[in-house]
Amino acid sequence: MSIEIDKQLCMKVSFPDDPKISRIFEGLPPLFKIEKEGGWVTVYCPVGYEISREFFKFKVREFYRIYRALRVEGGRKIWKGHVIILEPKKTKVLRVRFSPSELELLKIAADRAKESLPEYVRTTLFTRMAKELGL
């Protein structure tokens, strides 16, 4: 079963058509749409994506050149040590109600995971979503 997300809802990552950069985005799930046009590659990312320098075996200067080449719309890019984080803007709010005891348990779990409560809840939801959607 294929999942289609409207490209306009996604973070848009563009870069010059360079094989070294393109290989970073090879093998992504079909949820990510890739288009090539006029010497540029555009990747529509419905969720965040992390690029590890060690995983792709880039030298530091080469990795920094790639960081500078990436153009992000509808999100942001973050340089964090040996990782580039591509993160979509979070503009939608979902209200959820918990009992006091459920909320306390969530706070304890988040604390043990060394995450903020919102970060813990988002991570947990995305893990379950990925499993349900077979990603």
Chimera marker file (.cmm) of the C-alpha trace (Angstrom):
<marker_set name="trace">
<marker id="1" x="0.000" y="0.000" z="0.000" r="1" g="1" b="0" radius="0.5"/>
<marker id="2" x="1.532" y="3.279" z="-1.133" r="1" g="1" b="0" radius="0.5"/>
<marker id="3" x="1.220" y="6.419" z="0.968" r="1" g="1" b="0" radius="0.5"/>
<marker id="4" x="0.924" y="9.741" z="-0.831" r="1" g="1" b="0" radius="0.5"/>
<marker id="5" x="1.614" y="13.047" z="0.923" r="1" g="1" b="0" radius="0.5"/>
<marker id="6" x="0.933" y="16.372" z="-0.803" r="1" g="1" b="0" radius="0.5"/>
<marker id="7" x="4.351" y="17.839" z="-1.669" r="1" g="1" b="0" radius="0.5"/>
<marker id="8" x="3.205" y="21.270" z="-0.548" r="1" g="1" b="0" radius="0.5"/>
<marker id="9" x="2.900" y="19.969" z="3.025" r="1" g="1" b="0" radius="0.5"/>
<marker id="10" x="6.506" y="18.746" z="3.016" r="1" g="1" b="0" radius="0.5"/>
<marker id="11" x="9.831" y="20.345" z="3.791" r="1" g="1" b="0" radius="0.5"/>
<marker id="12" x="11.622" y="21.060" z="0.504" r="1" g="1" b="0" radius="0.5"/>
<marker id="13" x="15.378" y="20.346" z="0.363" r="1" g="1" b="0" radius="0.5"/>
<marker id="14" x="17.174" y="21.482" z="-2.805" r="1" g="1" b="0" radius="0.5"/>
<marker id="15" x="20.789" y="21.205" z="-3.916" r="1" g="1" b="0" radius="0.5"/>
<marker id="16" x="22.864" y="21.319" z="-7.114" r="1" g="1" b="0" radius="0.5"/>
<marker id="17" x="22.770" y="18.036" z="-9.038" r="1" g="1" b="0" radius="0.5"/>
<marker id="18" x="25.933" y="16.548" z="-7.535" r="1" g="1" b="0" radius="0.5"/>
<marker id="19" x="26.363" y="12.743" z="-7.272" r="1" g="1" b="0" radius="0.5"/>
<marker id="20" x="28.065" y="13.059" z="-3.857" r="1" g="1" b="0" radius="0.5"/>
<marker id="21" x="25.057" y="14.881" z="-2.436" r="1" g="1" b="0" radius="0.5"/>
<marker id="22" x="22.474" y="12.819" z="-4.329" r="1" g="1" b="0" radius="0.5"/>
<marker id="23" x="23.727" y="9.571" z="-2.797" r="1" g="1" b="0" radius="0.5"/>
<marker id="24" x="22.679" y="10.894" z="0.623" r="1" g="1" b="0" radius="0.5"/>
<marker id="25" x="19.070" y="10.744" z="-0.510" r="1" g="1" b="0" radius="0.5"/>
<marker id="26" x="19.205" y="7.403" z="-2.355" r="1" g="1" b="0" radius="0.5"/>
<marker id="27" x="17.228" y="4.512" z="-0.909" r="1" g="1" b="0" radius="0.5"/>
<marker id="28" x="14.793" y="6.646" z="1.075" r="1" g="1" b="0" radius="0.5"/>
<marker id="29" x="11.247" y="5.308" z="1.487" r="1" g="1" b="0" radius="0.5"/>
<marker id="30" x="8.852" y="6.248" z="-1.351" r="1" g="1" b="0" radius="0.5"/>
<marker id="31" x="7.287" y="8.731" z="1.086" r="1" g="1" b="0" radius="0.5"/>
<marker id="32" x="10.166" y="11.060" z="0.083" r="1" g="1" b="0" radius="0.5"/>
<marker id="33" x="9.693" y="12.427" z="-3.440" r="1" g="1" b="0" radius="0.5"/>
<marker id="34" x="12.759" y="13.359" z="-5.510" r="1" g="1" b="0" radius="0.5"/>
<marker id="35" x="12.647" y="15.588" z="-8.585" r="1" g="1" b="0" radius="0.5"/>
<marker id="36" x="15.451" y="16.736" z="-10.901" r="1" g="1" b="0" radius="0.5"/>
<marker id="37" x="15.152" y="19.879" z="-12.996" r="1" g="1" b="0" radius="0.5"/>
<marker id="38" x="17.533" y="22.468" z="-14.433" r="1" g="1" b="0" radius="0.5"/>
<marker id="39" x="20.673" y="21.162" z="-12.738" r="1" g="1" b="0" radius="0.5"/>
<marker id="40" x="18.990" y="21.027" z="-9.301" r="1" g="1" b="0" radius="0.5"/>
<marker id="41" x="17.608" y="18.167" z="-7.241" r="1" g="1" b="0" radius="0.5"/>
<marker id="42" x="14.650" y="18.712" z="-4.919" r="1" g="1" b="0" radius="0.5"/>
<marker id="43" x="13.687" y="16.264" z="-2.190" r="1" g="1" b="0" radius="0.5"/>
<marker id="44" x="10.264" y="16.617" z="-0.548" r="1" g="1" b="0" radius="0.5"/>
<marker id="45" x="10.634" y="15.391" z="3.043" r="1" g="1" b="0" radius="0.5"/>
<marker id="46" x="7.427" y="14.714" z="5.028" r="1" g="1" b="0" radius="0.5"/>
<marker id="47" x="9.497" y="14.013" z="8.163" r="1" g="1" b="0" radius="0.5"/>
<marker id="48" x="12.898" y="15.037" z="9.474" r="1" g="1" b="0" radius="0.5"/>
<marker id="49" x="16.090" y="13.464" z="8.193" r="1" g="1" b="0" radius="0.5"/>
<marker id="50" x="19.575" y="13.184" z="9.701" r="1" g="1" b="0" radius="0.5"/>
<marker id="51" x="22.727" y="12.934" z="7.606" r="1" g="1" b="0" radius="0.5"/>
<marker id="52" x="25.742" y="11.401" z="9.355" r="1" g="1" b="0" radius="0.5"/>
<marker id="53" x="29.234" y="12.307" z="8.154" r="1" g="1" b="0" radius="0.5"/>
<marker id="54" x="30.644" y="8.986" z="9.390" r="1" g="1" b="0" radius="0.5"/>
<marker id="55" x="27.912" y="6.907" z="7.731" r="1" g="1" b="0" radius="0.5"/>
<marker id="56" x="28.601" y="8.436" z="4.308" r="1" g="1" b="0" radius="0.5"/>
<marker id="57" x="32.371" y="8.599" z="4.960" r="1" g="1" b="0" radius="0.5"/>
<marker id="58" x="32.694" y="12.310" z="4.141" r="1" g="1" b="0" radius="0.5"/>
<marker id="59" x="35.738" y="14.341" z="5.116" r="1" g="1" b="0" radius="0.5"/>
<marker id="60" x="34.958" y="17.345" z="7.352" r="1" g="1" b="0" radius="0.5"/>
<marker id="61" x="35.457" y="19.954" z="4.596" r="1" g="1" b="0" radius="0.5"/>
<marker id="62" x="33.413" y="17.926" z="2.130" r="1" g="1" b="0" radius="0.5"/>
<marker id="63" x="30.618" y="17.551" z="4.684" r="1" g="1" b="0" radius="0.5"/>
<marker id="64" x="30.627" y="21.299" z="5.380" r="1" g="1" b="0" radius="0.5"/>
<marker id="65" x="30.437" y="21.990" z="1.614" r="1" g="1" b="0" radius="0.5"/>
<marker id="66" x="27.370" y="19.735" z="1.446" r="1" g="1" b="0" radius="0.5"/>
<marker id="67" x="25.820" y="21.531" z="4.424" r="1" g="1" b="0" radius="0.5"/>
<marker id="68" x="26.257" y="24.872" z="2.680" r="1" g="1" b="0" radius="0.5"/>
<marker id="69" x="24.825" y="23.530" z="-0.603" r="1" g="1" b="0" radius="0.5"/>
<marker id="70" x="21.555" y="22.354" z="0.961" r="1" g="1" b="0" radius="0.5"/>
<marker id="71" x="18.664" y="24.834" z="0.647" r="1" g="1" b="0" radius="0.5"/>
<marker id="72" x="15.718" y="24.191" z="2.945" r="1" g="1" b="0" radius="0.5"/>
<marker id="73" x="12.183" y="25.607" z="2.629" r="1" g="1" b="0" radius="0.5"/>
<marker id="74" x="9.476" y="24.822" z="5.171" r="1" g="1" b="0" radius="0.5"/>
<marker id="75" x="12.038" y="23.709" z="7.701" r="1" g="1" b="0" radius="0.5"/>
<marker id="76" x="15.573" y="24.210" z="8.842" r="1" g="1" b="0" radius="0.5"/>
<marker id="77" x="18.998" y="22.613" z="8.677" r="1" g="1" b="0" radius="0.5"/>
<marker id="78" x="21.083" y="22.229" z="11.795" r="1" g="1" b="0" radius="0.5"/>
<marker id="79" x="24.814" y="21.487" z="12.009" r="1" g="1" b="0" radius="0.5"/>
<marker id="80" x="25.357" y="19.303" z="15.071" r="1" g="1" b="0" radius="0.5"/>
<marker id="81" x="28.858" y="17.854" z="15.284" r="1" g="1" b="0" radius="0.5"/>
<marker id="82" x="29.122" y="15.164" z="12.641" r="1" g="1" b="0" radius="0.5"/>
<marker id="83" x="25.425" y="15.258" z="11.759" r="1" g="1" b="0" radius="0.5"/>
<marker id="84" x="23.267" y="17.514" z="9.601" r="1" g="1" b="0" radius="0.5"/>
<marker id="85" x="19.679" y="17.567" z="10.829" r="1" g="1" b="0" radius="0.5"/>
<marker id="86" x="16.925" y="18.522" z="8.390" r="1" g="1" b="0" radius="0.5"/>
<marker id="87" x="13.830" y="19.353" z="10.413" r="1" g="1" b="0" radius="0.5"/>
<marker id="88" x="10.406" y="20.442" z="9.111" r="1" g="1" b="0" radius="0.5"/>
<marker id="89" x="8.712" y="23.448" z="10.684" r="1" g="1" b="0" radius="0.5"/>
<marker id="90" x="6.273" y="22.480" z="13.379" r="1" g="1" b="0" radius="0.5"/>
<marker id="91" x="3.280" y="24.711" z="12.776" r="1" g="1" b="0" radius="0.5"/>
<marker id="92" x="0.398" y="22.456" z="13.772" r="1" g="1" b="0" radius="0.5"/>
<marker id="93" x="-0.756" y="21.767" z="17.312" r="1" g="1" b="0" radius="0.5"/>
<marker id="94" x="-2.472" y="18.598" z="18.478" r="1" g="1" b="0" radius="0.5"/>
<marker id="95" x="-4.246" y="18.815" z="21.808" r="1" g="1" b="0" radius="0.5"/>
<marker id="96" x="-4.252" y="15.618" z="23.820" r="1" g="1" b="0" radius="0.5"/>
<marker id="97" x="-5.743" y="15.038" z="27.260" r="1" g="1" b="0" radius="0.5"/>
<marker id="98" x="-4.202" y="12.822" z="29.922" r="1" g="1" b="0" radius="0.5"/>
<marker id="99" x="-5.222" y="11.876" z="33.424" r="1" g="1" b="0" radius="0.5"/>
<marker id="100" x="-2.908" y="13.277" z="36.119" r="1" g="1" b="0" radius="0.5"/>
<marker id="101" x="-1.396" y="9.827" z="36.710" r="1" g="1" b="0" radius="0.5"/>
<marker id="102" x="-0.824" y="9.207" z="32.967" r="1" g="1" b="0" radius="0.5"/>
<marker id="103" x="0.895" y="12.573" z="32.659" r="1" g="1" b="0" radius="0.5"/>
<marker id="104" x="3.101" y="11.814" z="35.667" r="1" g="1" b="0" radius="0.5"/>
<marker id="105" x="4.118" y="8.469" z="34.133" r="1" g="1" b="0" radius="0.5"/>
<marker id="106" x="4.952" y="10.205" z="30.840" r="1" g="1" b="0" radius="0.5"/>
<marker id="107" x="7.099" y="12.760" z="32.695" r="1" g="1" b="0" radius="0.5"/>
<marker id="108" x="8.992" y="9.974" z="34.484" r="1" g="1" b="0" radius="0.5"/>
<marker id="109" x="9.568" y="8.097" z="31.225" r="1" g="1" b="0" radius="0.5"/>
<marker id="110" x="10.742" y="11.285" z="29.460" r="1" g="1" b="0" radius="0.5"/>
<marker id="111" x="13.093" y="12.041" z="32.337" r="1" g="1" b="0" radius="0.5"/>
<marker id="112" x="14.585" y="8.542" z="32.198" r="1" g="1" b="0" radius="0.5"/>
<marker id="113" x="15.045" y="8.943" z="28.436" r="1" g="1" b="0" radius="0.5"/>
<marker id="114" x="16.718" y="12.320" z="29.115" r="1" g="1" b="0" radius="0.5"/>
<marker id="115" x="14.250" y="14.066" z="26.809" r="1" g="1" b="0" radius="0.5"/>
<marker id="116" x="11.795" y="16.883" z="27.294" r="1" g="1" b="0" radius="0.5"/>
<marker id="117" x="8.182" y="15.772" z="27.594" r="1" g="1" b="0" radius="0.5"/>
<marker id="118" x="7.169" y="17.087" z="24.121" r="1" g="1" b="0" radius="0.5"/>
<marker id="119" x="10.267" y="15.512" z="22.558" r="1" g="1" b="0" radius="0.5"/>
<marker id="120" x="9.513" y="12.185" z="24.247" r="1" g="1" b="0" radius="0.5"/>
<marker id="121" x="5.855" y="12.194" z="23.139" r="1" g="1" b="0" radius="0.5"/>
<marker id="122" x="6.776" y="13.131" z="19.531" r="1" g="1" b="0" radius="0.5"/>
<marker id="123" x="9.468" y="10.424" z="19.347" r="1" g="1" b="0" radius="0.5"/>
<marker id="124" x="7.106" y="7.812" z="20.747" r="1" g="1" b="0" radius="0.5"/>
<marker id="125" x="4.323" y="8.784" z="18.338" r="1" g="1" b="0" radius="0.5"/>
<marker id="126" x="6.656" y="8.749" z="15.335" r="1" g="1" b="0" radius="0.5"/>
<marker id="127" x="8.019" y="5.332" z="16.299" r="1" g="1" b="0" radius="0.5"/>
<marker id="128" x="4.483" y="3.936" z="16.411" r="1" g="1" b="0" radius="0.5"/>
<marker id="129" x="3.511" y="5.763" z="13.187" r="1" g="1" b="0" radius="0.5"/>
<marker id="130" x="6.522" y="4.333" z="11.350" r="1" g="1" b="0" radius="0.5"/>
<marker id="131" x="5.582" y="0.821" z="12.485" r="1" g="1" b="0" radius="0.5"/>
<marker id="132" x="1.917" y="1.209" z="11.486" r="1" g="1" b="0" radius="0.5"/>
<marker id="133" x="2.833" y="2.625" z="8.052" r="1" g="1" b="0" radius="0.5"/>
<marker id="134" x="5.624" y="0.090" z="7.455" r="1" g="1" b="0" radius="0.5"/>
<marker id="135" x="8.323" y="2.722" z="7.102" r="1" g="1" b="0" radius="0.5"/>
<link id1="1" id2="2" r="1" g="1" b="0" radius="0.2"/>
<link id1="2" id2="3" r="1" g="1" b="0" radius="0.2"/>
<link id1="3" id2="4" r="1" g="1" b="0" radius="0.2"/>
<link id1="4" id2="5" r="1" g="1" b="0" radius="0.2"/>
<link id1="5" id2="6" r="1" g="1" b="0" radius="0.2"/>
<link id1="6" id2="7" r="1" g="1" b="0" radius="0.2"/>
<link id1="7" id2="8" r="1" g="1" b="0" radius="0.2"/>
<link id1="8" id2="9" r="1" g="1" b="0" radius="0.2"/>
<link id1="9" id2="10" r="1" g="1" b="0" radius="0.2"/>
<link id1="10" id2="11" r="1" g="1" b="0" radius="0.2"/>
<link id1="11" id2="12" r="1" g="1" b="0" radius="0.2"/>
<link id1="12" id2="13" r="1" g="1" b="0" radius="0.2"/>
<link id1="13" id2="14" r="1" g="1" b="0" radius="0.2"/>
<link id1="14" id2="15" r="1" g="1" b="0" radius="0.2"/>
<link id1="15" id2="16" r="1" g="1" b="0" radius="0.2"/>
<link id1="16" id2="17" r="1" g="1" b="0" radius="0.2"/>
<link id1="17" id2="18" r="1" g="1" b="0" radius="0.2"/>
<link id1="18" id2="19" r="1" g="1" b="0" radius="0.2"/>
<link id1="19" id2="20" r="1" g="1" b="0" radius="0.2"/>
<link id1="20" id2="21" r="1" g="1" b="0" radius="0.2"/>
<link id1="21" id2="22" r="1" g="1" b="0" radius="0.2"/>
<link id1="22" id2="23" r="1" g="1" b="0" radius="0.2"/>
<link id1="23" id2="24" r="1" g="1" b="0" radius="0.2"/>
<link id1="24" id2="25" r="1" g="1" b="0" radius="0.2"/>
<link id1="25" id2="26" r="1" g="1" b="0" radius="0.2"/>
<link id1="26" id2="27" r="1" g="1" b="0" radius="0.2"/>
<link id1="27" id2="28" r="1" g="1" b="0" radius="0.2"/>
<link id1="28" id2="29" r="1" g="1" b="0" radius="0.2"/>
<link id1="29" id2="30" r="1" g="1" b="0" radius="0.2"/>
<link id1="30" id2="31" r="1" g="1" b="0" radius="0.2"/>
<link id1="31" id2="32" r="1" g="1" b="0" radius="0.2"/>
<link id1="32" id2="33" r="1" g="1" b="0" radius="0.2"/>
<link id1="33" id2="34" r="1" g="1" b="0" radius="0.2"/>
<link id1="34" id2="35" r="1" g="1" b="0" radius="0.2"/>
<link id1="35" id2="36" r="1" g="1" b="0" radius="0.2"/>
<link id1="36" id2="37" r="1" g="1" b="0" radius="0.2"/>
<link id1="37" id2="38" r="1" g="1" b="0" radius="0.2"/>
<link id1="38" id2="39" r="1" g="1" b="0" radius="0.2"/>
<link id1="39" id2="40" r="1" g="1" b="0" radius="0.2"/>
<link id1="40" id2="41" r="1" g="1" b="0" radius="0.2"/>
<link id1="41" id2="42" r="1" g="1" b="0" radius="0.2"/>
<link id1="42" id2="43" r="1" g="1" b="0" radius="0.2"/>
<link id1="43" id2="44" r="1" g="1" b="0" radius="0.2"/>
<link id1="44" id2="45" r="1" g="1" b="0" radius="0.2"/>
<link id1="45" id2="46" r="1" g="1" b="0" radius="0.2"/>
<link id1="46" id2="47" r="1" g="1" b="0" radius="0.2"/>
<link id1="47" id2="48" r="1" g="1" b="0" radius="0.2"/>
<link id1="48" id2="49" r="1" g="1" b="0" radius="0.2"/>
<link id1="49" id2="50" r="1" g="1" b="0" radius="0.2"/>
<link id1="50" id2="51" r="1" g="1" b="0" radius="0.2"/>
<link id1="51" id2="52" r="1" g="1" b="0" radius="0.2"/>
<link id1="52" id2="53" r="1" g="1" b="0" radius="0.2"/>
<link id1="53" id2="54" r="1" g="1" b="0" radius="0.2"/>
<link id1="54" id2="55" r="1" g="1" b="0" radius="0.2"/>
<link id1="55" id2="56" r="1" g="1" b="0" radius="0.2"/>
<link id1="56" id2="57" r="1" g="1" b="0" radius="0.2"/>
<link id1="57" id2="58" r="1" g="1" b="0" radius="0.2"/>
<link id1="58" id2="59" r="1" g="1" b="0" radius="0.2"/>
<link id1="59" id2="60" r="1" g="1" b="0" radius="0.2"/>
<link id1="60" id2="61" r="1" g="1" b="0" radius="0.2"/>
<link id1="61" id2="62" r="1" g="1" b="0" radius="0.2"/>
<link id1="62" id2="63" r="1" g="1" b="0" radius="0.2"/>
<link id1="63" id2="64" r="1" g="1" b="0" radius="0.2"/>
<link id1="64" id2="65" r="1" g="1" b="0" radius="0.2"/>
<link id1="65" id2="66" r="1" g="1" b="0" radius="0.2"/>
<link id1="66" id2="67" r="1" g="1" b="0" radius="0.2"/>
<link id1="67" id2="68" r="1" g="1" b="0" radius="0.2"/>
<link id1="68" id2="69" r="1" g="1" b="0" radius="0.2"/>
<link id1="69" id2="70" r="1" g="1" b="0" radius="0.2"/>
<link id1="70" id2="71" r="1" g="1" b="0" radius="0.2"/>
<link id1="71" id2="72" r="1" g="1" b="0" radius="0.2"/>
<link id1="72" id2="73" r="1" g="1" b="0" radius="0.2"/>
<link id1="73" id2="74" r="1" g="1" b="0" radius="0.2"/>
<link id1="74" id2="75" r="1" g="1" b="0" radius="0.2"/>
<link id1="75" id2="76" r="1" g="1" b="0" radius="0.2"/>
<link id1="76" id2="77" r="1" g="1" b="0" radius="0.2"/>
<link id1="77" id2="78" r="1" g="1" b="0" radius="0.2"/>
<link id1="78" id2="79" r="1" g="1" b="0" radius="0.2"/>
<link id1="79" id2="80" r="1" g="1" b="0" radius="0.2"/>
<link id1="80" id2="81" r="1" g="1" b="0" radius="0.2"/>
<link id1="81" id2="82" r="1" g="1" b="0" radius="0.2"/>
<link id1="82" id2="83" r="1" g="1" b="0" radius="0.2"/>
<link id1="83" id2="84" r="1" g="1" b="0" radius="0.2"/>
<link id1="84" id2="85" r="1" g="1" b="0" radius="0.2"/>
<link id1="85" id2="86" r="1" g="1" b="0" radius="0.2"/>
<link id1="86" id2="87" r="1" g="1" b="0" radius="0.2"/>
<link id1="87" id2="88" r="1" g="1" b="0" radius="0.2"/>
<link id1="88" id2="89" r="1" g="1" b="0" radius="0.2"/>
<link id1="89" id2="90" r="1" g="1" b="0" radius="0.2"/>
<link id1="90" id2="91" r="1" g="1" b="0" radius="0.2"/>
<link id1="91" id2="92" r="1" g="1" b="0" radius="0.2"/>
<link id1="92" id2="93" r="1" g="1" b="0" radius="0.2"/>
<link id1="93" id2="94" r="1" g="1" b="0" radius="0.2"/>
<link id1="94" id2="95" r="1" g="1" b="0" radius="0.2"/>
<link id1="95" id2="96" r="1" g="1" b="0" radius="0.2"/>
<link id1="96" id2="97" r="1" g="1" b="0" radius="0.2"/>
<link id1="97" id2="98" r="1" g="1" b="0" radius="0.2"/>
<link id1="98" id2="99" r="1" g="1" b="0" radius="0.2"/>
<link id1="99" id2="100" r="1" g="1" b="0" radius="0.2"/>
<link id1="100" id2="101" r="1" g="1" b="0" radius="0.2"/>
<link id1="101" id2="102" r="1" g="1" b="0" radius="0.2"/>
<link id1="102" id2="103" r="1" g="1" b="0" radius="0.2"/>
<link id1="103" id2="104" r="1" g="1" b="0" radius="0.2"/>
<link id1="104" id2="105" r="1" g="1" b="0" radius="0.2"/>
<link id1="105" id2="106" r="1" g="1" b="0" radius="0.2"/>
<link id1="106" id2="107" r="1" g="1" b="0" radius="0.2"/>
<link id1="107" id2="108" r="1" g="1" b="0" radius="0.2"/>
<link id1="108" id2="109" r="1" g="1" b="0" radius="0.2"/>
<link id1="109" id2="110" r="1" g="1" b="0" radius="0.2"/>
<link id1="110" id2="111" r="1" g="1" b="0" radius="0.2"/>
<link id1="111" id2="112" r="1" g="1" b="0" radius="0.2"/>
<link id1="112" id2="113" r="1" g="1" b="0" radius="0.2"/>
<link id1="113" id2="114" r="1" g="1" b="0" radius="0.2"/>
<link id1="114" id2="115" r="1" g="1" b="0" radius="0.2"/>
<link id1="115" id2="116" r="1" g="1" b="0" radius="0.2"/>
<link id1="116" id2="117" r="1" g="1" b="0" radius="0.2"/>
<link id1="117" id2="118" r="1" g="1" b="0" radius="0.2"/>
<link id1="118" id2="119" r="1" g="1" b="0" radius="0.2"/>
<link id1="119" id2="120" r="1" g="1" b="0" radius="0.2"/>
<link id1="120" id2="121" r="1" g="1" b="0" radius="0.2"/>
<link id1="121" id2="122" r="1" g="1" b="0" radius="0.2"/>
<link id1="122" id2="123" r="1" g="1" b="0" radius="0.2"/>
<link id1="123" id2="124" r="1" g="1" b="0" radius="0.2"/>
<link id1="124" id2="125" r="1" g="1" b="0" radius="0.2"/>
<link id1="125" id2="126" r="1" g="1" b="0" radius="0.2"/>
<link id1="126" id2="127" r="1" g="1" b="0" radius="0.2"/>
<link id1="127" id2="128" r="1" g="1" b="0" radius="0.2"/>
<link id1="128" id2="129" r="1" g="1" b="0" radius="0.2"/>
<link id1="129" id2="130" r="1" g="1" b="0" radius="0.2"/>
<link id1="130" id2="131" r="1" g="1" b="0" radius="0.2"/>
<link id1="131" id2="132" r="1" g="1" b="0" radius="0.2"/>
<link id1="132" id2="133" r="1" g="1" b="0" radius="0.2"/>
<link id1="133" id2="134" r="1" g="1" b="0" radius="0.2"/>
<link id1="134" id2="135" r="1" g="1" b="0" radius="0.2"/>
</marker_set>
